[in-house]
Amino acid sequence: MSYTTLPASRPAYSYDPVTRELLGTINVLLSPNDGTYPLPLSTVEFSPGGPAGLFQRYRLTAALDAWEAVPDYRYVMLYAKATAQPVANALILGQMLPDDVTTSQPVAFGSDEPLRNRWDEVAGTWRVIPDYSRVPLWEKATGMPIEPLDIGQSLPPELTPLPPPHGERSQWDEATAAWATDPRNSSSEVKFPSLPGA
């Protein structure tokens, strides 16, 4: 009997024998003896359908009779929502993402900038907020240091992170956004007593 009318090959779908995850598509060849397409080990002939979704992978059911899309965060960078810091990823195929981590990368900014990432659970994204909690601040009116601000509190207009000059009387100049030396400290203002006979 001739099987020349049949395609010389057809696709099949290989899977990992341990995790049962889809590995890819292969071509199986037509057997000229009986007109079948013998399947290699760990291969099925039915397709999973369209592509899996974001952070998903196809896996065979335990009965090996259907494909199912399951979560797959195994090779993804994870960040703690509480700290915006990377965390070790020990997730396995099929495991959901824990509630306290995200795959969303925090906003990048300089280490010297008084900013911090805060996770917005409702919007599902990072928000950049002020963070002067570790920044020394001074009152513009008096030049006196103050207690650190709470995280999320913006810098009030009456405060500055610029320290006043050490050992000099100075006042804040709003026009130049800097401390100006008090003219009363200038040497031109110092009066020396006259010498006798001068």
Phi and psi in degrees as a GROMACS rama.xvg file:
@    title "Ramachandran Plot"
@    xaxis  label "Phi"
@    yaxis  label "Psi"
@TYPE xy
-97.4646  138.034  SER-2
-116.782  26.8297  TYR-3
-66.9196  -16.7986  THR-4
-80.1293  -11.975  THR-5
-85.7124  150.891  LEU-6
-60.3068  148.007  PRO-7
-68.6467  -22.6913  ALA-8
-153.025  166.439  SER-9
-148.807  156.222  ARG-10
-75.7481  150.418  PRO-11
-140.898  171.402  ALA-12
-129.9  117.243  TYR-13
-90.6728  152.579  SER-14
-140.367  157.452  TYR-15
-74.0561  125.92  ASP-16
-66.5772  -16.7513  PRO-17
-94.052  -52.7557  VAL-18
-89.3193  -17.4939  THR-19
67.7035  14.7995  ARG-20
-77.5913  149.485  GLU-21
-64.8118  129.123  LEU-22
-99.5977  -32.5075  LEU-23
157.013  -177.661  GLY-24
-99.3899  138.544  THR-25
-127.743  166.409  ILE-26
-105.315  128.715  ASN-27
-106.477  140.818  VAL-28
-90.6747  147.681  LEU-29
-68.0364  132.463  LEU-30
-82.8721  120.858  SER-31
-70.5642  -13.622  PRO-32
-79.206  -42.4941  ASN-33
-130.135  3.04441  ASP-34
72.9051  21.7505  GLY-35
-106.265  172.912  THR-36
-119.204  88.2973  TYR-37
-60.2202  133.24  PRO-38
-94.6963  133.874  LEU-39
-65.5357  170.073  PRO-40
-61.4772  150.702  LEU-41
56.2603  44.204  SER-42
-140.282  141.868  THR-43
-126.891  161.301  VAL-44
-96.6745  -11.2649  GLU-45
-92.5695  142.755  PHE-46
-83.5674  148.481  SER-47
-76.091  -10.2985  PRO-48
97.689  -141.646  GLY-49
-72.8408  179.713  GLY-50
-66.0243  150.857  PRO-51
-70.5472  160.753  ALA-52
-77.1277  -179.971  GLY-53
-62.0613  132.322  LEU-54
57.4744  39.0123  PHE-55
-133.496  159.215  GLN-56
-147.698  145.68  ARG-57
-77.3528  139.873  TYR-58
-139.705  141.048  ARG-59
-70.5418  145.356  LEU-60
-65.7841  166.266  THR-61
-59.32  -29.2121  ALA-62
-82.5307  -3.97678  ALA-63
59.0358  33.213  LEU-64
-118.444  1.18079  ASP-65
-163.355  155.211  ALA-66
-93.5873  144.107  TRP-67
-133.508  140.539  GLU-68
-85.6446  122.42  ALA-69
-124.038  157.515  VAL-70
-61.2814  145.081  PRO-71
-145.148  95.7439  ASP-72
-112.533  22.1001  TYR-73
-64.3073  -36.0741  ARG-74
-115.659  32.9245  TYR-75
-110.902  140.538  VAL-76
-71.7106  130.642  MET-77
-115.574  147.746  LEU-78
-129.212  137.892  TYR-79
-73.6628  129.233  ALA-80
-65.7162  -28.6084  LYS-81
-75.2234  -30.4135  ALA-82
-122.56  -13.0302  THR-83
65.042  17.7908  ALA-84
-99.3911  148.562  GLN-85
-62.137  145.528  PRO-86
-125.58  154.624  VAL-87
-64.4979  138.085  ALA-88
-103.35  109.698  ASN-89
-117.83  20.9725  ALA-90
-72.124  150.74  LEU-91
-114.418  166.002  ILE-92
-57.6335  130.806  LEU-93
92.9858  -7.60117  GLY-94
-88.8036  131.97  GLN-95
-71.5121  156.948  MET-96
-70.6139  127.125  LEU-97
-60.1173  154.103  PRO-98
-67.7445  -22.9806  ASP-99
-93.729  7.3003  ASP-100
-130.035  163.551  VAL-101
-142.554  156.274  THR-102
-90.4464  -6.83498  THR-103
-76.0265  126.889  SER-104
-75.903  132.456  GLN-105
-61.4673  159.311  PRO-106
-68.8069  135.585  VAL-107
-88.461  135.672  ALA-108
-154.637  166.659  PHE-109
-66.0327  148.916  GLY-110
-66.376  -21.2004  SER-111
-92.6146  -0.291166  ASP-112
-83.9349  136.084  GLU-113
-78.4072  64.8963  PRO-114
-133.331  161.28  LEU-115
-151.476  147.133  ARG-116
-84.9973  134.915  ASN-117
-129.033  131.816  ARG-118
-76.8902  128.84  TRP-119
-99.9371  103.132  ASP-120
-66.282  -35.073  GLU-121
-68.118  -47.2917  VAL-122
-82.4378  -16.4042  ALA-123
67.124  40.5157  GLY-124
-153.657  169.066  THR-125
-85.4973  142.798  TRP-126
-118.027  137.032  ARG-127
-90.0371  125.369  VAL-128
-124.303  158.127  ILE-129
-67.2955  149.677  PRO-130
-145.778  92.5136  ASP-131
-103.569  20.4496  TYR-132
-68.3613  -21.4463  SER-133
-120.478  18.7258  ARG-134
-108.325  121.107  VAL-135
-62.1491  136.56  PRO-136
-131.445  151.754  LEU-137
-130.633  149.433  TRP-138
-75.9952  132.313  GLU-139
-66.5297  -34.1388  LYS-140
-72.7939  -34.6005  ALA-141
-118.151  -16.6716  THR-142
74.3654  11.2986  GLY-143
-87.661  141.454  MET-144
-71.501  153.925  PRO-145
-127.917  170.709  ILE-146
-68.2628  147.743  GLU-147
-58.0847  151.021  PRO-148
-81.2189  159.694  LEU-149
-72.0667  150.292  ASP-150
-59.6838  132.108  ILE-151
96.2703  -12.5902  GLY-152
-85.4627  126.797  GLN-153
-71.6336  157.98  SER-154
-71.2545  116.63  LEU-155
-65.3059  151.88  PRO-156
-65.5325  -19.5775  PRO-157
-86.7159  2.27915  GLU-158
-118.761  158.283  LEU-159
-144.398  146.856  THR-160
-85.2923  -0.520585  PRO-161
-86.5192  121.178  LEU-162
-73.4486  144.896  PRO-163
-68.9819  155.762  PRO-164
-57.3447  136.955  PRO-165
-73.6718  130.209  HIS-166
75.9973  8.39804  GLY-167
-125.809  143.94  GLU-168
-76.1051  129.225  ARG-169
-147.197  164.297  SER-170
-137.33  153.289  GLN-171
-76.5595  130.234  TRP-172
-106.311  107.242  ASP-173
-66.4249  -29.791  GLU-174
-66.1333  -39.1516  ALA-175
-100.414  -4.53584  THR-176
53.4472  47.1552  ALA-177
-154.544  166.728  ALA-178
-81.4455  136.889  TRP-179
-114.294  135.41  ALA-180
-65.7894  135.339  THR-181
-64.0183  126.381  ASP-182
-56.4062  -25.2114  PRO-183
-68.0939  -11.8812  ARG-184
-90.4475  -6.96027  ASN-185
-70.9348  143.185  SER-186
-65.9241  -23.1653  SER-187
-68.4027  -17.1625  SER-188
-90.9497  -8.85324  GLU-189
-78.058  128.381  VAL-190
-107.096  121.238  LYS-191
-98.1628  144.521  PHE-192
-67.2531  147.607  PRO-193
-71.8612  143.94  SER-194
-77.0965  147.921  LEU-195
-60.5436  136.271  PRO-196
82.6421  1.22136  GLY-197
